[in-house]
Amino acid sequence: MLSKSRRWLALGVLCLSLLLAVVDNTIVNVALPTLNKELGASTTELQWIVDAYTLVFSALLLAMGHFGDRFGRKRALQIGLVVFAITSALAALATTSGQLIGARALMGIGAALIFPATLAIIVNVFTDPKERAAAIGIWTAMVGVAVAIGPIVGGLLLEHFWWGSIFMVNIPVVIVAIVLGAFLLPESRDPKVGRMDYRGLVLSAVGVGLVIWAIIEGPSWGWTSPAILAALFGGLVVMAVFVLVERRLSHPLLDVRLFKNARFTAASLSIATAFFALFGFIFLITQYLQLIQGFSPLEAGIRTLPFAVATGVMSPVAIILMHRFGSKAIVVL
């Protein structure tokens, strides 16, 4: 068991790693007008510069979480950080929008390794229920803050450097996270991981990937387009098969029986809805401020600062209120 000081230092490393994966989801939003000018990217290409990262990240998140459980969460995190650094450099050095889209897709692999590993390590390190709740609350707050500060960091970099700086800035942060993590983070695995669930890995990636692709391309292709309907229907069918397969396994990739618990299902839907709204808001507001209001990238980013401050302040406060009034009252509020 780690000492108290080392546990909280470890949390700092995990939050720093998480910051990378989340910030990179929003830092690009403020750079889209610049990328349009510098790379001559079309509207569709600009959309995929953002969404290639999200698509790969979403499709592989479950599989990469399983990778960490089987082969080591610390190992998964550090591999993810290395992948993230290399692909960040590739993105920064891209000379065409196609190259940038490809690099962003590869960055999604790194993010999919980082994100679940950070939370799994927190659960393993913080064994005391109160400490664990506080640590997860800080982790959650970091997600919200990272989403909001992405445009600010991006605007600041674009004000003084070339567009590739929004990706190159990841590299020194990765180095710090890897070095500190090597000393502060313990290795852990799931002792009950069981046999490798290859069918679940493939089905989850294909099913989620098809549905996310349909959602991304639906507005462009038209929601009644045969391709969109086929992808959406196919993705849902694959996900249904995934559920059937997982229910029969003693050590499933995802224990779908958890969703029989109404509280768990409601909480999962609430979190998904909140983050859907959060990421959508940041994407739209940064474009509106630049393209409609005529603000510079930095000015647009600064105007998201109140949101970042509010998120950072209220997340820890929400934990305190939850202990006093209960989680249901806070969620409703």
C-alpha positions in Angstrom: 0.0 0.0 0.0 1.3 3.4 -0.9 1.9 6.2 1.6 -0.7 8.9 1.7 1.6 11.5 0.2 2.6 9.1 -2.6 -1.1 8.3 -3.3 -1.9 12.0 -3.9 1.2 12.5 -6.0 0.3 9.5 -8.1 -3.2 11.1 -8.6 -1.4 14.2 -9.9 0.4 12.2 -12.5 -2.8 10.4 -13.5 -4.6 13.8 -13.8 -1.8 15.1 -15.9 -2.0 12.1 -18.2 -5.8 12.5 -18.4 -5.4 16.1 -19.2 -3.5 15.3 -22.4 -6.1 12.9 -23.7 -9.0 15.2 -23.0 -7.5 18.6 -24.0 -6.5 17.2 -27.4 -10.2 16.5 -28.0 -11.0 20.3 -27.8 -7.8 22.1 -28.5 -8.2 21.4 -32.2 -11.7 23.1 -32.2 -10.2 26.6 -31.9 -7.6 25.9 -34.7 -10.1 24.8 -37.4 -10.3 28.2 -39.1 -6.4 28.3 -39.1 -6.2 24.8 -40.5 -8.6 25.7 -43.2 -6.3 28.5 -44.3 -3.0 26.8 -43.8 -3.8 23.3 -45.2 -6.7 24.2 -47.5 -8.8 21.7 -45.6 -12.4 21.4 -46.8 -15.4 21.5 -44.4 -15.6 17.7 -44.5 -11.8 17.3 -43.8 -12.0 19.8 -40.9 -14.8 17.7 -39.4 -12.7 14.6 -39.7 -9.6 16.3 -38.2 -11.7 16.5 -35.1 -13.7 13.3 -35.4 -11.0 10.8 -36.5 -9.6 11.1 -32.9 -13.1 10.7 -31.3 -14.0 7.8 -33.5 -10.9 5.7 -32.9 -10.9 6.6 -29.2 -14.6 5.6 -28.7 -14.2 2.4 -30.7 -11.1 1.2 -28.8 -11.9 2.4 -25.3 -13.3 -0.8 -24.0 -10.7 -3.0 -25.7 -7.8 -0.9 -24.3 -9.3 -0.9 -20.9 -9.2 -4.7 -21.1 -5.6 -4.5 -22.3 -4.7 -2.7 -19.1 -6.5 -5.1 -16.9 -4.8 -8.1 -18.5 -1.2 -6.8 -19.1 -0.9 -4.0 -16.5 -2.6 -0.6 -16.1 0.7 1.2 -15.6 2.1 -0.5 -18.7 -1.0 0.5 -20.7 -0.7 4.1 -19.5 2.9 4.4 -20.4 2.5 2.8 -23.8 -0.4 5.1 -24.4 1.7 8.1 -23.5 4.5 7.1 -25.9 2.0 6.5 -28.7 0.4 9.9 -28.0 3.8 11.7 -28.1 4.8 10.0 -31.4 1.5 10.7 -33.1 1.4 14.2 -31.8 4.7 14.9 -33.6 3.3 13.3 -36.8 0.2 15.6 -36.5 2.4 18.6 -36.0 4.5 17.8 -39.1 1.6 16.9 -41.4 1.6 18.8 -44.7 -1.8 17.8 -45.9 -5.2 17.5 -44.3 -5.2 13.7 -45.1 -1.9 13.2 -43.2 -3.3 15.2 -40.2 -6.5 13.1 -40.2 -4.4 9.9 -40.2 -2.2 11.2 -37.3 -5.3 12.2 -35.3 -6.8 8.7 -35.7 -3.5 7.2 -34.4 -3.6 9.7 -31.5 -7.0 8.2 -30.6 -5.3 4.8 -30.0 -3.0 6.5 -27.4 -5.9 8.2 -25.8 -7.9 5.0 -25.6 -5.0 3.4 -23.6 -4.6 6.4 -21.3 -8.1 7.2 -20.3 -9.3 3.8 -18.7 -5.8 3.2 -17.2 -5.9 6.4 -15.2 -9.2 5.6 -13.6 -8.3 1.9 -13.0 -5.1 2.9 -11.2 -7.0 5.4 -9.0 -9.4 2.6 -7.9 -6.5 0.3 -7.2 -4.4 3.0 -5.3 -7.1 4.5 -3.2 -8.5 1.7 -1.1 -10.2 3.9 1.5 -13.8 4.6 0.3 -13.7 8.3 1.2 -10.3 8.9 -0.3 -11.3 7.0 -3.4 -14.5 9.1 -3.8 -12.4 12.3 -3.4 -9.8 11.1 -5.9 -12.4 10.1 -8.5 -14.1 13.5 -8.0 -10.8 15.2 -8.7 -10.3 13.0 -11.8 -13.8 13.9 -13.0 -13.2 17.6 -12.4 -10.1 17.4 -14.4 -12.1 16.0 -17.4 -14.4 19.1 -17.2 -11.5 21.5 -16.8 -9.5 19.9 -19.6 -12.5 20.2 -22.0 -12.8 23.9 -21.2 -9.1 24.9 -21.2 -8.4 23.2 -24.5 -9.6 26.3 -26.5 -7.6 28.6 -24.2 -4.4 26.7 -24.6 -5.0 26.4 -28.4 -5.7 30.1 -28.8 -2.6 31.1 -26.8 -0.4 28.8 -28.9 -1.9 29.9 -32.2 -1.4 33.6 -31.2 2.4 33.1 -31.0 3.4 29.9 -32.9 2.4 27.9 -36.0 -0.6 25.6 -36.0 1.5 22.5 -35.3 2.3 23.8 -31.8 -1.1 22.7 -30.5 0.2 19.1 -31.0 3.9 19.6 -30.2 3.0 21.0 -26.8 1.9 17.4 -25.8 5.5 16.0 -26.1 7.1 17.7 -23.0 4.0 17.0 -20.9 4.2 13.3 -22.0 7.9 13.2 -20.9 7.0 14.6 -17.5 4.1 12.1 -17.0 6.2 9.1 -18.1 9.2 10.0 -15.8 7.0 10.8 -12.8 4.8 7.8 -13.4 7.8 5.4 -13.5 8.6 6.3 -9.9 5.1 7.0 -8.4 2.7 4.6 -10.0 2.3 1.0 -8.9 1.6 -1.7 -11.4 -1.6 -3.6 -11.1 -3.7 -6.2 -13.0 -7.1 -7.7 -12.7 -6.5 -11.1 -11.0 -9.8 -12.4 -12.3 -9.3 -11.3 -15.9 -9.9 -14.8 -17.4 -9.4 -15.8 -21.0 -8.9 -13.2 -23.7 -12.4 -12.3 -25.1 -11.5 -11.9 -28.8 -15.1 -11.9 -29.9 -16.0 -9.2 -27.5 -13.0 -7.0 -28.5 -13.9 -7.2 -32.2 -17.7 -6.8 -31.7 -17.3 -3.8 -29.3 -14.9 -2.0 -31.6 -17.0 -2.6 -34.8 -20.4 -1.9 -33.1 -19.3 1.4 -31.4 -17.3 2.4 -34.5 -20.2 2.0 -36.9 -22.7 3.9 -34.6 -20.2 6.8 -34.0 -19.5 7.0 -37.7 -23.2 7.2 -38.5 -23.7 10.0 -35.9 -20.7 11.9 -37.2 -21.7 11.6 -40.9 -25.4 11.8 -40.5 -25.8 15.6 -40.9 -23.6 15.5 -44.0 -24.9 12.5 -45.8 -28.5 12.9 -44.6 -30.1 10.8 -41.9 -32.1 8.9 -44.4 -29.1 8.0 -46.6 -28.8 4.3 -47.2 -25.1 4.3 -46.0 -26.0 6.1 -42.7 -29.0 3.8 -42.1 -26.9 0.7 -42.9 -24.1 1.8 -40.5 -26.5 2.7 -37.7 -28.6 -0.5 -38.0 -25.4 -2.6 -38.5 -23.8 -1.1 -35.5 -26.8 -1.7 -33.3 -27.1 -5.3 -34.5 -23.4 -5.9 -33.8 -23.8 -4.3 -30.3 -26.8 -6.5 -29.6 -24.7 -9.6 -30.6 -22.0 -8.3 -28.3 -24.4 -8.2 -25.4 -25.6 -11.8 -26.1 -22.0 -13.0 -26.3 -20.9 -11.2 -23.1 -23.9 -12.6 -21.1 -22.7 -16.1 -21.7 -19.1 -15.6 -20.5 -17.9 -16.0 -16.9 -15.2 -13.3 -17.4 -16.8 -10.9 -20.0 -15.1 -7.9 -21.5 -18.0 -5.9 -20.1 -20.4 -7.3 -17.5 -23.6 -6.2 -19.2 -25.6 -7.5 -16.2 -24.6 -4.3 -14.4 -27.2 -2.5 -16.6 -30.0 -4.4 -14.8 -29.3 -2.0 -11.9 -31.5 1.0 -12.5 -29.2 3.3 -10.6 -26.1 2.2 -12.6 -28.0 2.6 -15.9 -29.3 6.0 -15.0 -25.9 7.2 -13.8 -24.3 6.0 -17.0 -26.8 7.7 -19.2 -26.5 10.9 -17.1 -22.7 11.0 -17.5 -23.0 10.2 -21.3 -25.5 13.0 -21.8 -23.5 15.5 -19.8 -20.3 14.8 -21.7 -22.1 14.8 -25.0 -23.5 18.3 -24.2 -20.1 19.5 -22.9 -18.0 18.5 -25.9 -20.7 19.7 -28.3 -20.9 23.1 -26.6 -17.2 23.7 -26.7 -17.0 22.7 -30.4 -19.8 25.0 -31.4 -19.0 28.0 -29.2 -15.4 28.2 -30.4 -16.5 28.2 -34.0 -19.3 30.7 -33.4 -16.9 33.1 -31.6 -14.3 33.0 -34.4 -16.4 32.7 -37.6 -19.5 34.7 -36.6 -18.2 37.1 -34.0 -14.8 37.6 -35.6 -12.7 36.9 -32.5 -9.1 35.6 -32.8 -8.3 32.1 -31.6 -7.0 33.4 -28.3 -9.9 35.7 -27.7 -12.3 32.9 -28.4 -10.4 30.6 -26.0 -10.4 33.2 -23.2 -14.2 33.5 -23.5 -14.5 29.8 -22.4 -12.5 30.5 -19.3 -15.5 31.2 -17.0 -16.8 27.7 -17.9 -13.4 26.1 -17.0 -13.3 28.0 -13.7 -16.9 27.0 -12.8 -16.3 23.4 -13.6 -13.0 23.3 -11.6 -14.6 24.9 -8.6 -17.9 23.1 -8.5 -16.7 19.5 -9.1 -15.0 19.3 -5.6 -17.9 21.2 -4.0 -20.3 18.7 -5.5 -18.4 15.9 -3.7 -18.9 17.6 -0.4 -22.5 18.3 -1.1 -23.0 14.7 -2.2 -21.7 13.4 1.2 -24.1 15.7 3.0 -27.3 15.5 0.9 -26.8 12.3 -1.1 -26.0 11.7 -4.8 -29.6 11.7 -6.0 -30.3 15.2 -4.8 -27.0 16.5 -6.4 -27.7 14.8 -9.7 -31.2 16.3 -9.9 -29.8 19.7 -8.9 
